[in-house]
């Protein structure tokens, strides 16, 4: 399995849009995809065969905008998708 990447996403984007984008990408690439729901805010999409060396996990955390910025600053996420820019106090994380 490859390292993959993690997203911390605002609720309005993470409940429908991001899962749909991952599914569409897998379909367009001809990749099998499975999904594991860890809890109400965390799920992982696995692209590629379960027994393959190139299986690619996409870890998704549905959070608030502020939580997404904190996850990014603390290296708990590789990318934050939000519906607003960081507030002045959130700039202090960087």
LUMLOBA-292777 format. One record per residue: chain; x, y, z of N, C-alpha, C in turn. Coordinates in pm, 1 decimal, always signed. Atoms other than C-alpha are relative to their C-alpha. Layout:
N
<rec ch="A" n_east="X" n_north="Y" n_up="Z" ca_east="X" ca_north="Y" ca_up="Z" c_east="X" c_north="Y" c_up="Z"/>
...
//
This chain:
94
<rec ch="A" n_east="+85.4" n_north="-118.7" n_up="+0.0" ca_east="+0.0" ca_north="+0.0" ca_up="+0.0" c_east="+88.8" c_north="+123.3" c_up="+0.0"/>
<rec ch="A" n_east="-75.6" n_north="-125.0" n_up="+3.0" ca_east="+127.6" ca_north="+347.1" ca_up="-80.7" c_east="-46.8" c_north="+90.5" c_up="+113.0"/>
<rec ch="A" n_east="+27.8" n_north="-90.5" n_up="-111.6" ca_east="+124.8" ca_north="+635.0" ca_up="+164.3" c_east="-135.9" c_north="+67.5" c_up="-10.6"/>
<rec ch="A" n_east="+126.7" n_north="-70.2" n_up="+16.8" ca_east="-176.0" ca_north="+813.8" ca_up="+18.0" c_east="+8.5" c_north="+141.9" c_up="+51.9"/>
<rec ch="A" n_east="+2.1" n_north="-133.1" n_up="-59.0" ca_east="-285.2" ca_north="+1147.0" ca_up="+153.3" c_east="-126.3" c_north="+17.9" c_up="+81.9"/>
<rec ch="A" n_east="+113.6" n_north="-25.7" n_up="-88.1" ca_east="-523.4" ca_north="+1295.6" ca_up="+405.3" c_east="-54.5" c_north="+139.4" c_up="-24.7"/>
<rec ch="A" n_east="+71.5" n_north="-126.1" n_up="+18.4" ca_east="-781.1" ca_north="+1569.6" ca_up="+369.1" c_east="-81.1" c_north="+29.6" c_up="+125.4"/>
<rec ch="A" n_east="+90.8" n_north="-47.4" n_up="-103.5" ca_east="-948.5" ca_north="+1769.9" ca_up="+641.1" c_east="-88.7" c_north="+102.4" c_up="-69.6"/>
<rec ch="A" n_east="+91.5" n_north="-71.1" n_up="+89.4" ca_east="-1258.0" ca_north="+1917.6" ca_up="+483.6" c_east="-117.6" c_north="+57.5" c_up="+78.2"/>
<rec ch="A" n_east="+119.2" n_north="-60.7" n_up="-58.6" ca_east="-1533.7" ca_north="+2156.9" ca_up="+584.9" c_east="-121.3" c_north="-88.5" c_up="-26.9"/>
<rec ch="A" n_east="+117.7" n_north="+87.9" n_up="+9.1" ca_east="-1863.6" ca_north="+1977.4" ca_up="+643.8" c_east="-77.6" c_north="+15.8" c_up="-130.7"/>
<rec ch="A" n_east="+80.4" n_north="-22.1" n_up="+120.6" ca_east="-2038.0" ca_north="+2138.9" ca_up="+349.1" c_east="+65.7" c_north="-59.4" c_up="-124.7"/>
<rec ch="A" n_east="-72.0" n_north="+60.3" n_up="+112.6" ca_east="-1769.3" ca_north="+2002.3" ca_up="+114.2" c_east="+23.9" c_north="-148.9" c_up="+20.8"/>
<rec ch="A" n_east="-43.1" n_north="+135.6" n_up="-29.9" ca_east="-1684.6" ca_north="+1679.5" ca_up="+289.0" c_east="-107.8" c_north="-105.5" c_up="+1.5"/>
<rec ch="A" n_east="+105.2" n_north="+100.8" n_up="-7.9" ca_east="-2021.2" ca_north="+1512.8" ca_up="+312.3" c_east="-41.8" c_north="-50.8" c_up="-137.0"/>
<rec ch="A" n_east="+46.1" n_north="+41.8" n_up="+132.6" ca_east="-2102.1" ca_north="+1503.8" ca_up="-59.7" c_east="+105.3" c_north="+22.8" c_up="-107.8"/>
<rec ch="A" n_east="-87.1" n_north="-36.0" n_up="+111.1" ca_east="-1853.3" ca_north="+1682.2" ca_up="-287.2" c_east="+128.0" c_north="-83.3" c_up="-5.9"/>
<rec ch="A" n_east="-128.6" n_north="+70.5" n_up="+3.8" ca_east="-1521.1" ca_north="+1523.1" ca_up="-190.0" c_east="-18.2" c_north="-150.0" c_up="-23.4"/>
<rec ch="A" n_east="+20.9" n_north="+141.9" n_up="+33.1" ca_east="-1652.6" ca_north="+1163.9" ca_up="-176.2" c_east="-38.8" c_north="-20.8" c_up="-147.4"/>
<rec ch="A" n_east="+39.4" n_north="+12.2" n_up="+141.3" ca_east="-1811.3" ca_north="+1219.5" ca_up="-519.2" c_east="+120.8" c_north="+18.7" c_up="-92.0"/>
<rec ch="A" n_east="-119.9" n_north="-21.0" n_up="+80.8" ca_east="-1482.4" ca_north="+1351.2" ca_up="-658.5" c_east="+92.3" c_north="-121.8" c_up="+3.5"/>
<rec ch="A" n_east="-85.0" n_north="+118.8" n_up="-11.9" ca_east="-1288.4" ca_north="+1051.6" ca_up="-525.6" c_east="-59.7" c_north="-114.9" c_up="-80.6"/>
<rec ch="A" n_east="+67.3" n_north="+106.3" n_up="+76.1" ca_east="-1546.3" ca_north="+810.0" ca_up="-669.0" c_east="+13.0" c_north="+22.2" c_up="-150.8"/>
<rec ch="A" n_east="-9.5" n_north="-31.1" n_up="+143.0" ca_east="-1543.1" ca_north="+986.6" ca_up="-1007.0" c_east="+142.6" c_north="-20.4" c_up="-51.2"/>
<rec ch="A" n_east="-138.9" n_north="+20.6" n_up="+40.6" ca_east="-1163.1" ca_north="+983.7" ca_up="-1020.2" c_east="+30.9" c_north="-148.9" c_up="-13.7"/>
<rec ch="A" n_east="-23.3" n_north="+144.8" n_up="+5.1" ca_east="-1150.6" ca_north="+611.0" ca_up="-940.0" c_east="-66.0" c_north="-59.9" c_up="-124.4"/>
<rec ch="A" n_east="+71.7" n_north="+52.8" n_up="+116.0" ca_east="-1411.7" ca_north="+538.1" ca_up="-1208.2" c_east="+69.3" c_north="+40.3" c_up="-129.7"/>
<rec ch="A" n_east="-65.5" n_north="-49.8" n_up="+120.8" ca_east="-1235.2" ca_north="+753.0" ca_up="-1469.2" c_east="+132.7" c_north="-72.2" c_up="-24.6"/>
<rec ch="A" n_east="-128.8" n_north="+68.5" n_up="+10.9" ca_east="-904.3" ca_north="+576.8" ca_up="-1396.3" c_east="-14.9" c_north="-151.4" c_up="-11.1"/>
<rec ch="A" n_east="+23.7" n_north="+143.9" n_up="+5.2" ca_east="-1066.3" ca_north="+232.1" ca_up="-1399.8" c_east="+51.5" c_north="-72.6" c_up="+123.3"/>
<rec ch="A" n_east="-50.6" n_north="+58.4" n_up="-124.1" ca_east="-960.3" ca_north="+170.5" ca_up="-1040.1" c_east="-114.2" c_north="-51.5" c_up="+86.7"/>
<rec ch="A" n_east="+98.2" n_north="+41.2" n_up="-99.4" ca_east="-1158.8" ca_north="-42.1" ca_up="-799.4" c_east="+14.4" c_north="+89.0" c_up="+122.5"/>
<rec ch="A" n_east="-3.0" n_north="-85.5" n_up="-117.7" ca_east="-1251.1" ca_north="+154.0" ca_up="-488.5" c_east="-83.0" c_north="-63.1" c_up="+110.4"/>
<rec ch="A" n_east="+75.3" n_north="+40.4" n_up="-118.1" ca_east="-1355.8" ca_north="+53.9" ca_up="-140.1" c_east="+4.3" c_north="+115.0" c_up="+98.7"/>
<rec ch="A" n_east="+8.4" n_north="-107.6" n_up="-99.7" ca_east="-1453.0" ca_north="+275.1" ca_up="+151.9" c_east="-14.9" c_north="-61.9" c_up="+137.7"/>
<rec ch="A" n_east="+10.5" n_north="+42.5" n_up="-139.6" ca_east="-1408.0" ca_north="+227.6" ca_up="+524.0" c_east="-42.6" c_north="+119.6" c_up="+83.7"/>
<rec ch="A" n_east="+50.1" n_north="-106.6" n_up="-86.9" ca_east="-1613.6" ca_north="+442.4" ca_up="+762.8" c_east="+52.1" c_north="-27.0" c_up="+140.8"/>
<rec ch="A" n_east="-60.7" n_north="+20.2" n_up="-131.8" ca_east="-1415.9" ca_north="+482.9" ca_up="+1087.2" c_east="-88.9" c_north="+51.4" c_up="+112.7"/>
<rec ch="A" n_east="+97.5" n_north="-57.4" n_up="-92.3" ca_east="-1661.2" ca_north="+706.3" ca_up="+1272.3" c_east="-79.3" c_north="+103.8" c_up="-79.0"/>
<rec ch="A" n_east="+86.3" n_north="-91.9" n_up="+75.4" ca_east="-1905.9" ca_north="+983.5" ca_up="+1184.4" c_east="+75.9" c_north="+110.3" c_up="-72.8"/>
<rec ch="A" n_east="-76.5" n_north="-106.4" n_up="+65.9" ca_east="-1627.3" ca_north="+1224.4" ca_up="+1080.5" c_east="+118.1" c_north="-50.6" c_up="-81.6"/>
<rec ch="A" n_east="-119.7" n_north="+52.0" n_up="+67.4" ca_east="-1356.5" ca_north="+993.6" ca_up="+940.5" c_east="-33.3" c_north="-121.0" c_up="-87.2"/>
<rec ch="A" n_east="+13.1" n_north="+113.2" n_up="+90.7" ca_east="-1350.9" ca_north="+764.6" ca_up="+640.6" c_east="+123.9" c_north="-5.9" c_up="-88.3"/>
<rec ch="A" n_east="-112.6" n_north="+19.0" n_up="+90.2" ca_east="-1089.4" ca_north="+622.6" ca_up="+408.1" c_east="-50.6" c_north="-66.3" c_up="-127.0"/>
<rec ch="A" n_east="+26.8" n_north="+57.7" n_up="+130.9" ca_east="-1127.5" ca_north="+554.6" ca_up="+37.7" c_east="+128.7" c_north="-68.1" c_up="-45.0"/>
<rec ch="A" n_east="-115.9" n_north="+73.7" n_up="+49.7" ca_east="-893.6" ca_north="+287.6" ca_up="-99.3" c_east="-15.4" c_north="-16.6" c_up="-150.2"/>
<rec ch="A" n_east="+0.3" n_north="+9.7" n_up="+145.8" ca_east="-815.0" ca_north="+316.2" ca_up="-471.3" c_east="+98.2" c_north="-108.0" c_up="-41.3"/>
<rec ch="A" n_east="-83.3" n_north="+111.1" n_up="+43.0" ca_east="-678.0" ca_north="+3.6" ca_up="-636.7" c_east="-44.3" c_north="-128.9" c_up="+67.2"/>
<rec ch="A" n_east="+36.1" n_north="+130.7" n_up="-55.3" ca_east="-699.7" ca_north="-364.8" ca_up="-557.5" c_east="+48.3" c_north="-13.1" c_up="+144.1"/>
<rec ch="A" n_east="-36.6" n_north="+20.5" n_up="-139.9" ca_east="-692.5" ca_north="-466.8" ca_up="-191.3" c_east="+130.6" c_north="-76.9" c_up="+15.3"/>
<rec ch="A" n_east="-120.7" n_north="+81.3" n_up="-9.5" ca_east="-411.0" ca_north="-712.7" ca_up="-259.8" c_east="+115.0" c_north="+55.9" c_up="-83.8"/>
<rec ch="A" n_east="-102.0" n_north="-57.8" n_up="+87.2" ca_east="-213.8" ca_north="-483.3" ca_up="-487.1" c_east="+100.5" c_north="+86.2" c_up="+75.3"/>
<rec ch="A" n_east="-103.4" n_north="-79.9" n_up="-65.6" ca_east="+112.6" ca_north="-309.3" ca_up="-399.5" c_east="-21.0" c_north="+149.8" c_up="-16.8"/>
<rec ch="A" n_east="+20.3" n_north="-142.7" n_up="+27.4" ca_east="-15.8" ca_north="+22.5" ca_up="-534.0" c_east="-134.1" c_north="+51.0" c_up="+50.6"/>
<rec ch="A" n_east="+126.9" n_north="-47.9" n_up="-56.4" ca_east="-337.4" ca_north="+54.2" ca_up="-332.4" c_east="+25.0" c_north="+136.1" c_up="+64.5"/>
<rec ch="A" n_east="-21.2" n_north="-139.2" n_up="-40.6" ca_east="-376.7" ca_north="+425.3" ca_up="-257.8" c_east="-113.1" c_north="+44.3" c_up="+92.1"/>
<rec ch="A" n_east="+104.0" n_north="-45.5" n_up="-91.4" ca_east="-564.8" ca_north="+541.2" ca_up="+53.3" c_east="-16.5" c_north="+153.2" c_up="-2.3"/>
<rec ch="A" n_east="+32.9" n_north="-141.4" n_up="-14.2" ca_east="-738.2" ca_north="+878.7" ca_up="+68.2" c_east="-78.2" c_north="+11.6" c_up="+131.4"/>
<rec ch="A" n_east="+61.2" n_north="-13.9" n_up="-131.9" ca_east="-814.6" ca_north="+964.1" ca_up="+431.5" c_east="-75.1" c_north="+132.6" c_up="+4.9"/>
<rec ch="A" n_east="+85.3" n_north="-118.5" n_up="-2.0" ca_east="-1100.3" ca_north="+1209.8" ca_up="+476.6" c_east="-52.2" c_north="+23.2" c_up="+140.5"/>
<rec ch="A" n_east="+59.5" n_north="-41.6" n_up="-127.2" ca_east="-1192.4" ca_north="+1395.8" ca_up="+794.0" c_east="-91.9" c_north="+116.4" c_up="-29.2"/>
<rec ch="A" n_east="+98.0" n_north="-106.8" n_up="+15.3" ca_east="-1508.3" ca_north="+1603.6" ca_up="+786.0" c_east="+1.2" c_north="+80.2" c_up="+129.7"/>
<rec ch="A" n_east="-18.8" n_north="-85.1" n_up="-117.7" ca_east="-1456.9" ca_north="+1897.2" ca_up="+1021.3" c_east="-56.8" c_north="+138.3" c_up="-28.4"/>
<rec ch="A" n_east="+32.2" n_north="-140.2" n_up="+23.0" ca_east="-1532.5" ca_north="+2262.7" ca_up="+1063.2" c_east="+117.8" c_north="+68.1" c_up="-68.1"/>
<rec ch="A" n_east="-108.3" n_north="-73.2" n_up="+64.9" ca_east="-1327.5" ca_north="+2523.5" ca_up="+878.2" c_east="+120.2" c_north="+17.0" c_up="+91.6"/>
<rec ch="A" n_east="-109.0" n_north="-21.7" n_up="-94.7" ca_east="-1122.4" ca_north="+2606.7" ca_up="+1186.9" c_east="+75.5" c_north="-127.5" c_up="+31.3"/>
<rec ch="A" n_east="-64.1" n_north="+129.2" n_up="-26.9" ca_east="-1055.5" ca_north="+2239.5" ca_up="+1261.2" c_east="+86.6" c_north="-43.8" c_up="-118.1"/>
<rec ch="A" n_east="-77.0" n_north="+37.2" n_up="+118.3" ca_east="-937.4" ca_north="+2185.9" ca_up="+904.7" c_east="+133.4" c_north="+74.1" c_up="-3.8"/>
<rec ch="A" n_east="-125.5" n_north="-75.8" n_up="-3.6" ca_east="-678.5" ca_north="+2465.0" ca_up="+939.4" c_east="+93.5" c_north="-51.9" c_up="+109.0"/>
<rec ch="A" n_east="-81.9" n_north="+54.8" n_up="-108.8" ca_east="-558.7" ca_north="+2323.4" ca_up="+1272.7" c_east="+59.5" c_north="-133.8" c_up="-42.7"/>
<rec ch="A" n_east="-51.8" n_north="+128.4" n_up="+47.6" ca_east="-527.3" ca_north="+1974.1" ca_up="+1120.2" c_east="+116.5" c_north="+20.6" c_up="-96.4"/>
<rec ch="A" n_east="-106.1" n_north="-29.1" n_up="+95.5" ca_east="-317.5" ca_north="+2120.3" ca_up="+841.8" c_east="+125.6" c_north="+48.9" c_up="+72.1"/>
<rec ch="A" n_east="-114.2" n_north="-55.1" n_up="-73.2" ca_east="-94.7" ca_north="+2315.8" ca_up="+1080.3" c_east="+70.1" c_north="-105.3" c_up="+85.3"/>
<rec ch="A" n_east="-57.7" n_north="+105.1" n_up="-84.8" ca_east="-42.5" ca_north="+2010.8" ca_up="+1303.6" c_east="+44.6" c_north="-122.3" c_up="-80.1"/>
<rec ch="A" n_east="-39.7" n_north="+108.3" n_up="+90.9" ca_east="+38.9" ca_north="+1790.8" ca_up="+1001.6" c_east="-85.1" c_north="-125.0" c_up="+17.0"/>
<rec ch="A" n_east="+96.6" n_north="+110.3" n_up="-4.5" ca_east="-267.6" ca_north="+1575.8" ca_up="+1063.0" c_east="-72.9" c_north="-13.2" c_up="-132.8"/>
<rec ch="A" n_east="+59.9" n_north="+2.2" n_up="+134.0" ca_east="-380.8" ca_north="+1657.9" ca_up="+708.9" c_east="+101.3" c_north="+55.7" c_up="-99.3"/>
<rec ch="A" n_east="-85.6" n_north="-50.5" n_up="+106.9" ca_east="-195.6" ca_north="+1708.2" ca_up="+383.1" c_east="-65.7" c_north="+116.9" c_up="-72.3"/>
<rec ch="A" n_east="+74.5" n_north="-103.9" n_up="+69.0" ca_east="-468.0" ca_north="+1936.6" ca_up="+251.1" c_east="-123.8" c_north="+35.3" c_up="+81.5"/>
<rec ch="A" n_east="+123.4" n_north="-45.9" n_up="-63.4" ca_east="-749.4" ca_north="+2144.9" ca_up="+398.7" c_east="-85.9" c_north="+65.3" c_up="-108.3"/>
<rec ch="A" n_east="+95.2" n_north="-60.9" n_up="+92.8" ca_east="-1054.7" ca_north="+2227.0" ca_up="+187.2" c_east="-106.6" c_north="+68.6" c_up="+84.1"/>
<rec ch="A" n_east="+90.1" n_north="-77.7" n_up="-83.8" ca_east="-1260.8" ca_north="+2503.5" ca_up="+339.7" c_east="-85.7" c_north="+92.8" c_up="-84.8"/>
<rec ch="A" n_east="+87.7" n_north="-94.4" n_up="+69.3" ca_east="-1534.2" ca_north="+2746.5" ca_up="+248.2" c_east="+35.8" c_north="+144.3" c_up="+32.7"/>
<rec ch="A" n_east="-48.5" n_north="-134.8" n_up="-31.4" ca_east="-1339.3" ca_north="+3044.4" ca_up="+383.0" c_east="+151.8" c_north="-5.6" c_up="+14.0"/>
<rec ch="A" n_east="-143.9" n_north="-8.1" n_up="-25.3" ca_east="-982.4" ca_north="+3161.5" ca_up="+418.8" c_east="+28.0" c_north="-3.4" c_up="+148.6"/>
<rec ch="A" n_east="-33.1" n_north="+1.7" n_up="-142.6" ca_east="-795.6" ca_north="+3141.7" ca_up="+748.5" c_east="-24.1" c_north="+136.4" c_up="+64.1"/>
<rec ch="A" n_east="+18.3" n_north="-121.9" n_up="-78.0" ca_east="-885.7" ca_north="+3395.9" ca_up="+1012.7" c_east="+135.9" c_north="+49.5" c_up="+48.7"/>
<rec ch="A" n_east="-129.6" n_north="-51.7" n_up="-45.9" ca_east="-609.5" ca_north="+3625.4" ca_up="+1147.5" c_east="+64.7" c_north="-87.3" c_up="+109.4"/>
<rec ch="A" n_east="-55.2" n_north="+83.3" n_up="-107.1" ca_east="-567.3" ca_north="+3408.1" ca_up="+1459.0" c_east="+50.4" c_north="-134.3" c_up="-53.8"/>
<rec ch="A" n_east="-43.1" n_north="+127.2" n_up="+58.4" ca_east="-532.8" ca_north="+3097.4" ca_up="+1240.6" c_east="+129.8" c_north="+13.5" c_up="-79.7"/>
<rec ch="A" n_east="-126.2" n_north="-22.4" n_up="+68.3" ca_east="-242.7" ca_north="+3254.5" ca_up="+1052.3" c_east="+118.5" c_north="-26.0" c_up="+93.0"/>
<rec ch="A" n_east="-108.2" n_north="+20.4" n_up="-96.3" ca_east="-36.7" ca_north="+3218.3" ca_up="+1373.0" c_east="+49.6" c_north="-144.3" c_up="+1.8"/>
<rec ch="A" n_east="-43.4" n_north="+139.6" n_up="+3.4" ca_east="-21.3" ca_north="+2842.3" ca_up="+1317.3" c_east="+119.6" c_north="-19.3" c_up="-92.8"/>
<rec ch="A" n_east="-108.6" n_north="+15.8" n_up="+95.7" ca_east="+223.3" ca_north="+2898.6" ca_up="+1033.3" c_east="+103.0" c_north="+98.9" c_up="+34.0"/>
//
